[in-house]
Amino acid sequence: MSQSENSATNSASAGGADGHNATKTALAVGAIGIVFGDIGTSPLYAFRETFLGEHSLAIDKLHVFGVVSLIFWSMTLIVSLQYVTILMRADNKGQGGTLALVAMLTHHLGGSRYAWLTLILGVFATALFYGDSMITPAISVLSAVEGLTVVNAQLEPLVIPIALTLLIFLFVIQRRGTAKVGALFAPVMIVYFVTIAVLGVIHIVANPLILQALNPWYAVQFFLTDGYIAFLALGSVVLAVTGSEALYSDMGHFGRGPMRLSWFGFVMPCLLLNYFGQGAMIASLDPSQTAAAMQSPFFTMAPEQLRLPLVLLATAATFIASQAVISGAFSVTHQAIQLGLVPRLSTEHTSAASRGQIYIPFVNNALMVSVILLVLMFENSSNLASAYGIAVTGAMFIDTCLMGVLILAVWKWKWWLGIPVTLLFVFVDGAYFAANLPKVPYGGWFPLVVGVIAFTLLTTWARGRKLMRERMSEVALPMEIFAKSAKNSATRVPGTAIFMASANAGVPAALLHNIKHNKVLHERVVILTVQIAEVPYVDPAERCEYHDLGDGFYRAMLHYGFMEETDVPTGLKCLKRCGGEFDMMQTSFFLSRQTLLPSKRPGMPIWREKLFAWMLRNSATAMDFFKLPTNRVVELGSQVEI
């Protein structure tokens, strides 16, 4: 997924990412620099891997024309039709991506079993995305740096050290934010796309017969001739459409119209010209030259004196593509935290101008270590390609299943249209996924292992939080009863006390402990719950909700979207009618810190219970997550059995 639930908002989303002040053309240009890096750098390895993978195709006219035809029709069906045309219509208040789609579907499906299945699919797609986030920077940068061996074969020992240096530098600069560097993204990517298109045109003009590959019969003939081998080749052909999900994920930052303009008007033509150019070059070579040229057809397209500049340009493009994926990992993690799938993690905002620019140290460091290990383990981009396909096709197949639910259950298309469209994409994406399964022993196991680990962590956290809230609600004292009994049994002191509560009913444990041990109540007591909606952004007019319980007690709620920052002090400014304005110097925040105890009726296996307890201990504090003033927070412990 290069999901890319890769929402690379961090760079160019500034300056009109929401589309209010920027023209459609300006946004389209910005999207070229941010969104299309992953799919744009696929020509470095996709065409080559189709011939040099485990299946090893013969390099002749039949196979060259067949592969180019498959790439063209894959790009047309999957990217242009499925993602750009259909899925971009499925926006959750303007936002796209798997988690946004899942939130929208579960909202429409209510509490049905289909909603539960939809959520599970979305969680697993998110889990696969983390595997994709690790592989994309490694294969992209490594494939570009390997171009040095085309310039000079003696430079091969330097490929891995140079690639690792670039990748480590990429992760180190994340803390500084990418707004300044992001200003260069669009110009560099435009130069890159124009360059690969020009190289393609040169070879197409020299061998225009390659344009016959537009005819799908060449793809059909490929399958009729090679059968199972052609089926396995699909596992490499799909590398040409990696990054498709990024188009959908980043829709909210650039808008549906600008994204479609970028794709159909510029990016897709450039990519197709390059793929057809690679095919034209290989098909026109003498058989004695094809094997050497196929080792790196992308760089072989350029004249010898221009290959080093092309390597440098391609390296810059892969650097940008990797940046987009890393930014997407931050964005997806932030959404997952808000939706209750991931523990609270320390999050830093790297720009005062754009709320989308975030940095999550834990995610950054985990990705960096994983990418370094991948480069050292697999050693070259060809080996990494085997690991890459399974993550991409798995996420694409899940997106297709979710799209089917959307078409049939939410949009309610006529059955004679909705069912054939759904089955078409289930067949196409299912075939690509199945074609990658034989790669599992050769590297495809890696994203699956990462996906299983991430899925286990996400579901354990979600299940543990649900159980913990249920146990706490079972013993919770109704607030109305507590308020009446407490008003005369404790001394009232000046100021405001805000007790953070996860549920919007009952008395928080911190309030009970406070009155038990300190035997005082503040003049104004506010029970505050932060609720995350199943939409990306909440209208500021609907941010605040409160109820006056009498005797200085209030129950308040702050509503946020799953892409918004939960800044409680800022949110409190809209609660002026909740007993008056909040003066932070006269306000104390009381938090509960839960400690888990073994239960006689465990709600999940003991190993998952221990895993949840470990995640709970290592999650960021509510003080950091809610942006509470550090000198105004009191934390009280409580024990919970799950």
Buried (B, 14 or more C-beta within 10 A) or exposed (E): BBBBBBBBBBBBBBBBBBBEEBEBEBBBBBBBBBBBBBBBBBBBBBBBBBBBBEBEBEBEBBBBBBBBBBBBBBBBBBBBBBBBEBBBEBBBBBBBBBBBBBBBBBBBBEEEEBBEBBBBBBBBBBBBBBBBBBBBBBBBBBBBBBBBBBBEEEBEEBBBEBBBEBBEEBBEEBEEBBBEBBBBBBEBBBEBBEBBBBBBBBBBEEBEEBEEBBBEBBBBBBBEEBEEBBBBBBBBBBBBBBBBBBBBBBBBBBBBBBBBBBBEEBBBBBBBBBBBBBBBBBBBBEEEEBEEBBBBBBBBBBEEEBBBEBBEBBBBBBBBBBBBBBBBBBBBBBBBBBBBBBBBBEBEBBBEEBBBBBBBEBBBEBBBEBBBEBBEEBEBBBBBBBBBBBBBBBBBBBBBBBBBBBBBBBBEBEEEEBBEBBEBBBEBBBBBBBBBBBBBEBBBBBBBEBBBEBBBBBBBBBBBBBBBBEBBEEEBEEBEEBBBEBBEEBEBEEEBBBBBBBEBEBBBBBBBBBBEEEEEBBEBBBBBBBEBBBBBBBEEEEBBBBBEBEEBBBBBBBBBBBBBBBBBBEBBEBBEEBBEEBEBEEBBBBBBBBEBEEBEEEBBEEEBBEBBBEBBEEBBBBBBBBBBBEEBBBEBEBEBBB
